[in-house]
Amino acid sequence: MAESKSKLESMREWVVENKLRAVGCLWLSGIAGSIAYNWSKPNMKTSVKLIHARLHAQALTLASLAGAAVVEYYDHQSGAKADRYAKFISDTHTHK
């Protein structure tokens, strides 16, 4: 009987397989949340609201890229990355 993975482990695996998609989704949700937050402030100009939303989303994107780098480093150190790609490499198809 196969062991069931925890929700956190399955989310981590999805992020490892889809790093750019995860960063893009985080950026999109960050900019949408920031626009919604800034729109609640009536005394700000629209251009300032958009600039703040972009800055918040940019900071969130940098943080998510740093997180993706940490995950990549962890996979490299633990050997999980080599195990993941081992199935695509076979001894019979070596290139010379």
Biopython code that builds the backbone (N, CA, C, O; Angstrom):
import numpy as np
from Bio.PDB.StructureBuilder import StructureBuilder

atoms = [
    (1, "MET", "N", (0.847, -1.183, 0.000)),
    (1, "MET", "CA", (0.000, 0.000, 0.000)),
    (1, "MET", "C", (0.889, 1.241, 0.000)),
    (1, "MET", "O", (1.787, 1.374, 0.831)),
    (2, "ALA", "N", (0.634, 2.126, -0.920)),
    (2, "ALA", "CA", (1.466, 3.324, -1.044)),
    (2, "ALA", "C", (1.132, 4.321, 0.055)),
    (2, "ALA", "O", (-0.017, 4.463, 0.472)),
    (3, "GLU", "N", (2.162, 4.996, 0.502)),
    (3, "GLU", "CA", (1.952, 6.000, 1.538)),
    (3, "GLU", "C", (1.301, 7.234, 0.926)),
    (3, "GLU", "O", (1.667, 7.660, -0.169)),
    (4, "SER", "N", (0.347, 7.797, 1.630)),
    (4, "SER", "CA", (-0.279, 9.014, 1.127)),
    (4, "SER", "C", (0.580, 10.209, 1.522)),
    (4, "SER", "O", (1.097, 10.287, 2.636)),
    (5, "LYS", "N", (0.715, 11.136, 0.579)),
    (5, "LYS", "CA", (1.549, 12.314, 0.820)),
    (5, "LYS", "C", (0.737, 13.375, 1.539)),
    (5, "LYS", "O", (-0.477, 13.484, 1.363)),
    (6, "SER", "N", (1.433, 14.151, 2.350)),
    (6, "SER", "CA", (0.752, 15.231, 3.033)),
    (6, "SER", "C", (0.447, 16.338, 2.026)),
    (6, "SER", "O", (1.036, 16.391, 0.947)),
    (7, "LYS", "N", (-0.454, 17.192, 2.384)),
    (7, "LYS", "CA", (-0.834, 18.280, 1.488)),
    (7, "LYS", "C", (0.356, 19.201, 1.243)),
    (7, "LYS", "O", (0.549, 19.677, 0.124)),
    (8, "LEU", "N", (1.149, 19.452, 2.269)),
    (8, "LEU", "CA", (2.321, 20.313, 2.124)),
    (8, "LEU", "C", (3.339, 19.689, 1.174)),
    (8, "LEU", "O", (3.926, 20.387, 0.348)),
    (9, "GLU", "N", (3.550, 18.384, 1.287)),
    (9, "GLU", "CA", (4.499, 17.700, 0.406)),
    (9, "GLU", "C", (4.017, 17.722, -1.043)),
    (9, "GLU", "O", (4.820, 17.931, -1.953)),
    (10, "SER", "N", (2.742, 17.512, -1.268)),
    (10, "SER", "CA", (2.230, 17.543, -2.639)),
    (10, "SER", "C", (2.292, 18.958, -3.216)),
    (10, "SER", "O", (2.537, 19.123, -4.411)),
    (11, "MET", "N", (2.075, 19.980, -2.385)),
    (11, "MET", "CA", (2.215, 21.362, -2.860)),
    (11, "MET", "C", (3.670, 21.663, -3.206)),
    (11, "MET", "O", (3.945, 22.324, -4.208)),
    (12, "ARG", "N", (4.607, 21.178, -2.381)),
    (12, "ARG", "CA", (6.025, 21.403, -2.646)),
    (12, "ARG", "C", (6.431, 20.743, -3.959)),
    (12, "ARG", "O", (7.179, 21.328, -4.742)),
    (13, "GLU", "N", (5.946, 19.537, -4.203)),
    (13, "GLU", "CA", (6.261, 18.860, -5.458)),
    (13, "GLU", "C", (5.711, 19.619, -6.651)),
    (13, "GLU", "O", (6.373, 19.711, -7.685)),
    (14, "TRP", "N", (4.494, 20.170, -6.521)),
    (14, "TRP", "CA", (3.914, 20.946, -7.623)),
    (14, "TRP", "C", (4.768, 22.178, -7.896)),
    (14, "TRP", "O", (5.024, 22.507, -9.054)),
    (15, "VAL", "N", (5.213, 22.867, -6.839)),
    (15, "VAL", "CA", (6.044, 24.057, -7.010)),
    (15, "VAL", "C", (7.374, 23.692, -7.658)),
    (15, "VAL", "O", (7.875, 24.433, -8.503)),
    (16, "VAL", "N", (7.951, 22.553, -7.269)),
    (16, "VAL", "CA", (9.218, 22.120, -7.864)),
    (16, "VAL", "C", (9.036, 21.871, -9.360)),
    (16, "VAL", "O", (9.895, 22.248, -10.157)),
    (17, "GLU", "N", (7.944, 21.250, -9.743)),
    (17, "GLU", "CA", (7.701, 20.949, -11.150)),
    (17, "GLU", "C", (7.261, 22.173, -11.960)),
    (17, "GLU", "O", (7.489, 22.219, -13.169)),
    (18, "ASN", "N", (6.644, 23.152, -11.324)),
    (18, "ASN", "CA", (6.070, 24.305, -12.030)),
    (18, "ASN", "C", (6.532, 25.613, -11.407)),
    (18, "ASN", "O", (5.708, 26.428, -10.992)),
    (19, "LYS", "N", (7.841, 25.820, -11.336)),
    (19, "LYS", "CA", (8.379, 27.006, -10.657)),
    (19, "LYS", "C", (7.911, 28.309, -11.291)),
    (19, "LYS", "O", (7.449, 29.208, -10.589)),
    (20, "LEU", "N", (8.026, 28.420, -12.609)),
    (20, "LEU", "CA", (7.657, 29.675, -13.261)),
    (20, "LEU", "C", (6.157, 29.936, -13.176)),
    (20, "LEU", "O", (5.732, 31.079, -13.013)),
    (21, "ARG", "N", (5.368, 28.895, -13.284)),
    (21, "ARG", "CA", (3.920, 29.055, -13.156)),
    (21, "ARG", "C", (3.553, 29.512, -11.741)),
    (21, "ARG", "O", (2.662, 30.343, -11.565)),
    (22, "ALA", "N", (4.245, 28.966, -10.737)),
    (22, "ALA", "CA", (3.986, 29.354, -9.348)),
    (22, "ALA", "C", (4.356, 30.812, -9.115)),
    (22, "ALA", "O", (3.616, 31.546, -8.461)),
    (23, "VAL", "N", (5.504, 31.233, -9.651)),
    (23, "VAL", "CA", (5.920, 32.630, -9.499)),
    (23, "VAL", "C", (4.944, 33.552, -10.217)),
    (23, "VAL", "O", (4.591, 34.606, -9.688)),
    (24, "GLY", "N", (4.504, 33.174, -11.413)),
    (24, "GLY", "CA", (3.541, 33.989, -12.159)),
    (24, "GLY", "C", (2.203, 34.099, -11.448)),
    (24, "GLY", "O", (1.608, 35.175, -11.407)),
    (25, "CYS", "N", (1.728, 32.998, -10.891)),
    (25, "CYS", "CA", (0.460, 33.032, -10.151)),
    (25, "CYS", "C", (0.583, 33.898, -8.901)),
    (25, "CYS", "O", (-0.337, 34.638, -8.550)),
    (26, "LEU", "N", (1.724, 33.796, -8.239)),
    (26, "LEU", "CA", (1.943, 34.614, -7.051)),
    (26, "LEU", "C", (1.999, 36.095, -7.418)),
    (26, "LEU", "O", (1.460, 36.939, -6.701)),
    (27, "TRP", "N", (2.656, 36.408, -8.542)),
    (27, "TRP", "CA", (2.717, 37.797, -9.000)),
    (27, "TRP", "C", (1.325, 38.318, -9.319)),
    (27, "TRP", "O", (0.963, 39.420, -8.905)),
    (28, "LEU", "N", (0.540, 37.533, -10.053)),
    (28, "LEU", "CA", (-0.807, 37.960, -10.429)),
    (28, "LEU", "C", (-1.694, 38.160, -9.205)),
    (28, "LEU", "O", (-2.422, 39.149, -9.124)),
    (29, "SER", "N", (-1.642, 37.238, -8.258)),
    (29, "SER", "CA", (-2.455, 37.402, -7.049)),
    (29, "SER", "C", (-1.945, 38.565, -6.203)),
    (29, "SER", "O", (-2.733, 39.249, -5.550)),
    (30, "GLY", "N", (-0.630, 38.796, -6.211)),
    (30, "GLY", "CA", (-0.074, 39.921, -5.462)),
    (30, "GLY", "C", (-0.505, 41.255, -6.019)),
    (30, "GLY", "O", (-0.866, 42.160, -5.267)),
    (31, "ILE", "N", (-0.470, 41.385, -7.339)),
    (31, "ILE", "CA", (-0.861, 42.659, -7.933)),
    (31, "ILE", "C", (-2.370, 42.876, -7.792)),
    (31, "ILE", "O", (-2.813, 44.004, -7.575)),
    (32, "ALA", "N", (-3.157, 41.808, -7.913)),
    (32, "ALA", "CA", (-4.611, 41.947, -7.742)),
    (32, "ALA", "C", (-4.948, 42.330, -6.301)),
    (32, "ALA", "O", (-5.787, 43.199, -6.066)),
    (33, "GLY", "N", (-4.298, 41.685, -5.347)),
    (33, "GLY", "CA", (-4.543, 42.018, -3.938)),
    (33, "GLY", "C", (-4.093, 43.421, -3.592)),
    (33, "GLY", "O", (-4.758, 44.118, -2.825)),
    (34, "SER", "N", (-2.971, 43.840, -4.149)),
    (34, "SER", "CA", (-2.474, 45.183, -3.878)),
    (34, "SER", "C", (-3.369, 46.248, -4.504)),
    (34, "SER", "O", (-3.609, 47.289, -3.893)),
    (35, "ILE", "N", (-3.861, 46.001, -5.709)),
    (35, "ILE", "CA", (-4.787, 46.953, -6.340)),
    (35, "ILE", "C", (-6.068, 47.051, -5.514)),
    (35, "ILE", "O", (-6.588, 48.145, -5.294)),
    (36, "ALA", "N", (-6.571, 45.905, -5.057)),
    (36, "ALA", "CA", (-7.791, 45.920, -4.240)),
    (36, "ALA", "C", (-7.564, 46.686, -2.936)),
    (36, "ALA", "O", (-8.428, 47.445, -2.496)),
    (37, "TYR", "N", (-6.400, 46.483, -2.326)),
    (37, "TYR", "CA", (-6.090, 47.193, -1.079)),
    (37, "TYR", "C", (-5.937, 48.697, -1.329)),
    (37, "TYR", "O", (-6.482, 49.514, -0.586)),
    (38, "ASN", "N", (-5.201, 49.052, -2.369)),
    (38, "ASN", "CA", (-4.973, 50.471, -2.653)),
    (38, "ASN", "C", (-6.241, 51.182, -3.110)),
    (38, "ASN", "O", (-6.383, 52.385, -2.895)),
    (39, "TRP", "N", (-7.164, 50.457, -3.738)),
    (39, "TRP", "CA", (-8.401, 51.099, -4.188)),
    (39, "TRP", "C", (-9.287, 51.487, -3.005)),
    (39, "TRP", "O", (-10.188, 52.312, -3.152)),
    (40, "SER", "N", (-9.038, 50.904, -1.847)),
    (40, "SER", "CA", (-9.835, 51.256, -0.670)),
    (40, "SER", "C", (-9.390, 52.581, -0.060)),
    (40, "SER", "O", (-10.051, 53.098, 0.841)),
    (41, "LYS", "N", (-8.290, 53.131, -0.536)),
    (41, "LYS", "CA", (-7.799, 54.424, -0.051)),
    (41, "LYS", "C", (-8.264, 55.517, -1.012)),
    (41, "LYS", "O", (-7.721, 55.648, -2.109)),
    (42, "PRO", "N", (-9.266, 56.304, -0.607)),
    (42, "PRO", "CA", (-9.861, 57.266, -1.542)),
    (42, "PRO", "C", (-9.000, 58.508, -1.812)),
    (42, "PRO", "O", (-9.218, 59.186, -2.816)),
    (43, "ASN", "N", (-8.045, 58.818, -0.961)),
    (43, "ASN", "CA", (-7.311, 60.065, -1.134)),
    (43, "ASN", "C", (-6.034, 59.906, -1.958)),
    (43, "ASN", "O", (-5.205, 60.816, -1.970)),
    (44, "MET", "N", (-5.853, 58.781, -2.644)),
    (44, "MET", "CA", (-4.682, 58.563, -3.493)),
    (44, "MET", "C", (-5.073, 58.676, -4.954)),
    (44, "MET", "O", (-6.175, 58.293, -5.345)),
    (45, "LYS", "N", (-4.157, 59.207, -5.763)),
    (45, "LYS", "CA", (-4.387, 59.271, -7.204)),
    (45, "LYS", "C", (-4.297, 57.870, -7.792)),
    (45, "LYS", "O", (-3.627, 56.997, -7.241)),
    (46, "THR", "N", (-4.974, 57.664, -8.909)),
    (46, "THR", "CA", (-4.983, 56.360, -9.563)),
    (46, "THR", "C", (-3.577, 55.929, -9.976)),
    (46, "THR", "O", (-3.219, 54.759, -9.839)),
    (47, "SER", "N", (-2.792, 56.858, -10.473)),
    (47, "SER", "CA", (-1.431, 56.502, -10.899)),
    (47, "SER", "C", (-0.589, 56.035, -9.713)),
    (47, "SER", "O", (0.220, 55.118, -9.856)),
    (48, "VAL", "N", (-0.768, 56.651, -8.547)),
    (48, "VAL", "CA", (-0.025, 56.247, -7.352)),
    (48, "VAL", "C", (-0.484, 54.862, -6.893)),
    (48, "VAL", "O", (0.331, 54.049, -6.458)),
    (49, "LYS", "N", (-1.778, 54.596, -6.989)),
    (49, "LYS", "CA", (-2.300, 53.276, -6.618)),
    (49, "LYS", "C", (-1.682, 52.184, -7.497)),
    (49, "LYS", "O", (-1.294, 51.128, -6.997)),
    (50, "LEU", "N", (-1.589, 52.442, -8.812)),
    (50, "LEU", "CA", (-1.016, 51.455, -9.724)),
    (50, "LEU", "C", (0.480, 51.265, -9.485)),
    (50, "LEU", "O", (0.987, 50.147, -9.569)),
    (51, "ILE", "N", (1.185, 52.353, -9.189)),
    (51, "ILE", "CA", (2.614, 52.254, -8.907)),
    (51, "ILE", "C", (2.850, 51.442, -7.633)),
    (51, "ILE", "O", (3.749, 50.603, -7.585)),
    (52, "HIS", "N", (2.050, 51.692, -6.615)),
    (52, "HIS", "CA", (2.187, 50.927, -5.364)),
    (52, "HIS", "C", (1.883, 49.450, -5.592)),
    (52, "HIS", "O", (2.568, 48.579, -5.056)),
    (53, "ALA", "N", (0.852, 49.172, -6.389)),
    (53, "ALA", "CA", (0.498, 47.785, -6.679)),
    (53, "ALA", "C", (1.643, 47.083, -7.409)),
    (53, "ALA", "O", (1.954, 45.930, -7.111)),
    (54, "ARG", "N", (2.261, 47.767, -8.352)),
    (54, "ARG", "CA", (3.377, 47.173, -9.083)),
    (54, "ARG", "C", (4.569, 46.921, -8.166)),
    (54, "ARG", "O", (5.223, 45.883, -8.263)),
    (55, "LEU", "N", (4.851, 47.870, -7.277)),
    (55, "LEU", "CA", (5.967, 47.700, -6.350)),
    (55, "LEU", "C", (5.730, 46.541, -5.378)),
    (55, "LEU", "O", (6.645, 45.769, -5.089)),
    (56, "HIS", "N", (4.502, 46.427, -4.879)),
    (56, "HIS", "CA", (4.181, 45.311, -3.978)),
    (56, "HIS", "C", (4.314, 43.976, -4.705)),
    (56, "HIS", "O", (4.870, 43.019, -4.165)),
    (57, "ALA", "N", (3.801, 43.920, -5.931)),
    (57, "ALA", "CA", (3.881, 42.680, -6.698)),
    (57, "ALA", "C", (5.335, 42.346, -7.042)),
    (57, "ALA", "O", (5.715, 41.175, -7.055)),
    (58, "GLN", "N", (6.141, 43.358, -7.318)),
    (58, "GLN", "CA", (7.544, 43.121, -7.628)),
    (58, "GLN", "C", (8.285, 42.564, -6.406)),
    (58, "GLN", "O", (9.095, 41.647, -6.541)),
    (59, "ALA", "N", (8.018, 43.099, -5.244)),
    (59, "ALA", "CA", (8.638, 42.589, -4.022)),
    (59, "ALA", "C", (8.198, 41.154, -3.754)),
    (59, "ALA", "O", (9.011, 40.318, -3.359)),
    (60, "LEU", "N", (6.932, 40.870, -3.964)),
    (60, "LEU", "CA", (6.415, 39.515, -3.780)),
    (60, "LEU", "C", (7.055, 38.550, -4.776)),
    (60, "LEU", "O", (7.353, 37.406, -4.430)),
    (61, "THR", "N", (7.266, 39.007, -6.009)),
    (61, "THR", "CA", (7.903, 38.173, -7.018)),
    (61, "THR", "C", (9.352, 37.864, -6.642)),
    (61, "THR", "O", (9.803, 36.728, -6.788)),
    (62, "LEU", "N", (10.069, 38.860, -6.166)),
    (62, "LEU", "CA", (11.451, 38.628, -5.737)),
    (62, "LEU", "C", (11.501, 37.629, -4.582)),
    (62, "LEU", "O", (12.376, 36.764, -4.541)),
    (63, "ALA", "N", (10.569, 37.749, -3.654)),
    (63, "ALA", "CA", (10.518, 36.808, -2.535)),
    (63, "ALA", "C", (10.206, 35.391, -3.027)),
    (63, "ALA", "O", (10.789, 34.423, -2.537)),
    (64, "SER", "N", (9.296, 35.267, -3.985)),
    (64, "SER", "CA", (8.957, 33.934, -4.494)),
    (64, "SER", "C", (10.101, 33.343, -5.310)),
    (64, "SER", "O", (10.312, 32.131, -5.278)),
    (65, "LEU", "N", (10.843, 34.170, -6.040)),
    (65, "LEU", "CA", (12.018, 33.672, -6.755)),
    (65, "LEU", "C", (13.090, 33.196, -5.777)),
    (65, "LEU", "O", (13.754, 32.188, -6.022)),
    (66, "ALA", "N", (13.256, 33.915, -4.679)),
    (66, "ALA", "CA", (14.200, 33.479, -3.651)),
    (66, "ALA", "C", (13.740, 32.155, -3.044)),
    (66, "ALA", "O", (14.563, 31.278, -2.778)),
    (67, "GLY", "N", (12.446, 32.004, -2.825)),
    (67, "GLY", "CA", (11.916, 30.741, -2.312)),
    (67, "GLY", "C", (12.119, 29.596, -3.294)),
    (67, "GLY", "O", (12.452, 28.482, -2.890)),
    (68, "ALA", "N", (11.922, 29.862, -4.579)),
    (68, "ALA", "CA", (12.149, 28.838, -5.600)),
    (68, "ALA", "C", (13.625, 28.446, -5.640)),
    (68, "ALA", "O", (13.953, 27.279, -5.857)),
    (69, "ALA", "N", (14.516, 29.417, -5.432)),
    (69, "ALA", "CA", (15.951, 29.120, -5.402)),
    (69, "ALA", "C", (16.290, 28.239, -4.206)),
    (69, "ALA", "O", (17.120, 27.336, -4.319)),
    (70, "VAL", "N", (15.662, 28.489, -3.067)),
    (70, "VAL", "CA", (15.892, 27.665, -1.882)),
    (70, "VAL", "C", (15.410, 26.237, -2.125)),
    (70, "VAL", "O", (16.089, 25.281, -1.751)),
    (71, "VAL", "N", (14.252, 26.087, -2.744)),
    (71, "VAL", "CA", (13.724, 24.753, -3.058)),
    (71, "VAL", "C", (14.662, 24.036, -4.024)),
    (71, "VAL", "O", (14.948, 22.851, -3.855)),
    (72, "GLU", "N", (15.138, 24.757, -5.032)),
    (72, "GLU", "CA", (16.066, 24.163, -5.999)),
    (72, "GLU", "C", (17.363, 23.737, -5.310)),
    (72, "GLU", "O", (17.885, 22.657, -5.589)),
    (73, "TYR", "N", (17.879, 24.565, -4.425)),
    (73, "TYR", "CA", (19.099, 24.237, -3.683)),
    (73, "TYR", "C", (18.885, 22.998, -2.811)),
    (73, "TYR", "O", (19.738, 22.112, -2.758)),
    (74, "TYR", "N", (17.744, 22.948, -2.134)),
    (74, "TYR", "CA", (17.429, 21.798, -1.286)),
    (74, "TYR", "C", (17.347, 20.519, -2.120)),
    (74, "TYR", "O", (17.870, 19.479, -1.719)),
    (75, "ASP", "N", (16.686, 20.596, -3.285)),
    (75, "ASP", "CA", (16.581, 19.421, -4.150)),
    (75, "ASP", "C", (17.949, 18.989, -4.663)),
    (75, "ASP", "O", (18.222, 17.795, -4.787)),
    (76, "HIS", "N", (18.798, 19.950, -4.958)),
    (76, "HIS", "CA", (20.142, 19.625, -5.444)),
    (76, "HIS", "C", (20.968, 18.960, -4.345)),
    (76, "HIS", "O", (21.685, 17.994, -4.610)),
    (77, "GLN", "N", (20.874, 19.466, -3.119)),
    (77, "GLN", "CA", (21.647, 18.908, -2.003)),
    (77, "GLN", "C", (21.137, 17.534, -1.589)),
    (77, "GLN", "O", (21.927, 16.664, -1.222)),
    (78, "SER", "N", (19.846, 17.335, -1.642)),
    (78, "SER", "CA", (19.278, 16.069, -1.187)),
    (78, "SER", "C", (19.351, 14.976, -2.244)),
    (78, "SER", "O", (19.128, 13.804, -1.941)),
    (79, "GLY", "N", (19.662, 15.347, -3.478)),
    (79, "GLY", "CA", (19.727, 14.358, -4.552)),
    (79, "GLY", "C", (18.383, 14.070, -5.174)),
    (79, "GLY", "O", (18.296, 13.224, -6.064)),
    (80, "ALA", "N", (17.331, 14.739, -4.741)),
    (80, "ALA", "CA", (16.000, 14.496, -5.287)),
    (80, "ALA", "C", (15.917, 14.894, -6.756)),
    (80, "ALA", "O", (15.183, 14.281, -7.531)),
    (81, "LYS", "N", (16.668, 15.917, -7.134)),
    (81, "LYS", "CA", (16.635, 16.363, -8.526)),
    (81, "LYS", "C", (17.245, 15.305, -9.440)),
    (81, "LYS", "O", (16.713, 15.031, -10.516)),
    (82, "ALA", "N", (18.354, 14.711, -9.017)),
    (82, "ALA", "CA", (18.982, 13.658, -9.815)),
    (82, "ALA", "C", (18.051, 12.455, -9.942)),
    (82, "ALA", "O", (17.978, 11.837, -11.004)),
    (83, "ASP", "N", (17.350, 12.122, -8.878)),
    (83, "ASP", "CA", (16.412, 10.999, -8.924)),
    (83, "ASP", "C", (15.260, 11.291, -9.875)),
    (83, "ASP", "O", (14.779, 10.390, -10.563)),
    (84, "ARG", "N", (14.817, 12.538, -9.918)),
    (84, "ARG", "CA", (13.692, 12.920, -10.761)),
    (84, "ARG", "C", (14.044, 12.798, -12.243)),
    (84, "ARG", "O", (13.197, 12.417, -13.052)),
    (85, "TYR", "N", (15.301, 13.123, -12.605)),
    (85, "TYR", "CA", (15.697, 13.084, -14.006)),
    (85, "TYR", "C", (16.330, 11.766, -14.413)),
    (85, "TYR", "O", (16.590, 11.559, -15.598)),
    (86, "ALA", "N", (16.586, 10.873, -13.476)),
    (86, "ALA", "CA", (17.223, 9.594, -13.785)),
    (86, "ALA", "C", (16.361, 8.746, -14.717)),
    (86, "ALA", "O", (16.892, 7.975, -15.517)),
    (87, "LYS", "N", (15.053, 8.878, -14.623)),
    (87, "LYS", "CA", (14.183, 8.061, -15.467)),
    (87, "LYS", "C", (14.275, 8.452, -16.941)),
    (87, "LYS", "O", (13.903, 7.660, -17.807)),
    (88, "PHE", "N", (14.763, 9.655, -17.242)),
    (88, "PHE", "CA", (14.882, 10.098, -18.624)),
    (88, "PHE", "C", (16.242, 9.721, -19.232)),
    (88, "PHE", "O", (16.433, 9.817, -20.444)),
    (89, "ILE", "N", (17.154, 9.305, -18.403)),
    (89, "ILE", "CA", (18.506, 8.982, -18.863)),
    (89, "ILE", "C", (18.643, 7.459, -18.857)),
    (89, "ILE", "O", (18.402, 6.806, -17.843)),
    (90, "SER", "N", (19.025, 6.921, -19.978)),
    (90, "SER", "CA", (19.247, 5.478, -20.024)),
    (90, "SER", "C", (20.623, 5.200, -20.605)),
    (90, "SER", "O", (21.149, 5.998, -21.380)),
    (91, "ASP", "N", (21.197, 4.083, -20.235)),
    (91, "ASP", "CA", (22.523, 3.714, -20.696)),
    (91, "ASP", "C", (22.546, 3.335, -22.172)),
    (91, "ASP", "O", (23.590, 3.440, -22.815)),
    (92, "THR", "N", (21.429, 2.901, -22.715)),
    (92, "THR", "CA", (21.388, 2.462, -24.109)),
    (92, "THR", "C", (21.355, 3.618, -25.095)),
    (92, "THR", "O", (21.638, 3.420, -26.277)),
    (93, "HIS", "N", (21.022, 4.801, -24.648)),
    (93, "HIS", "CA", (20.911, 5.958, -25.532)),
    (93, "HIS", "C", (21.967, 7.004, -25.227)),
    (93, "HIS", "O", (21.650, 8.191, -25.153)),
    (94, "THR", "N", (23.182, 6.602, -25.053)),
    (94, "THR", "CA", (24.236, 7.581, -24.773)),
    (94, "THR", "C", (24.645, 8.280, -26.066)),
    (94, "THR", "O", (24.727, 7.657, -27.125)),
    (95, "HIS", "N", (24.894, 9.550, -25.965)),
    (95, "HIS", "CA", (25.303, 10.358, -27.116)),
    (95, "HIS", "C", (26.806, 10.524, -27.100)),
    (95, "HIS", "O", (27.396, 10.792, -26.054)),
    (96, "LYS", "N", (27.416, 10.367, -28.237)),
    (96, "LYS", "CA", (28.874, 10.514, -28.335)),
    (96, "LYS", "C", (29.238, 11.681, -29.209)),
    (96, "LYS", "O", (30.421, 11.958, -29.407)),
]
sb = StructureBuilder()
sb.init_structure("model")
sb.init_model(0)
sb.init_chain("A")
sb.init_seg("    ")
for serial, (resi, resn, name, xyz) in enumerate(atoms, 1):
    if name == "N":
        sb.init_residue(resn, " ", resi, " ")
    sb.init_atom(name, np.array(xyz, "f"), 0.0, 1.0, " ", f" {name:<3s}", serial, name[0])
structure = sb.get_structure()
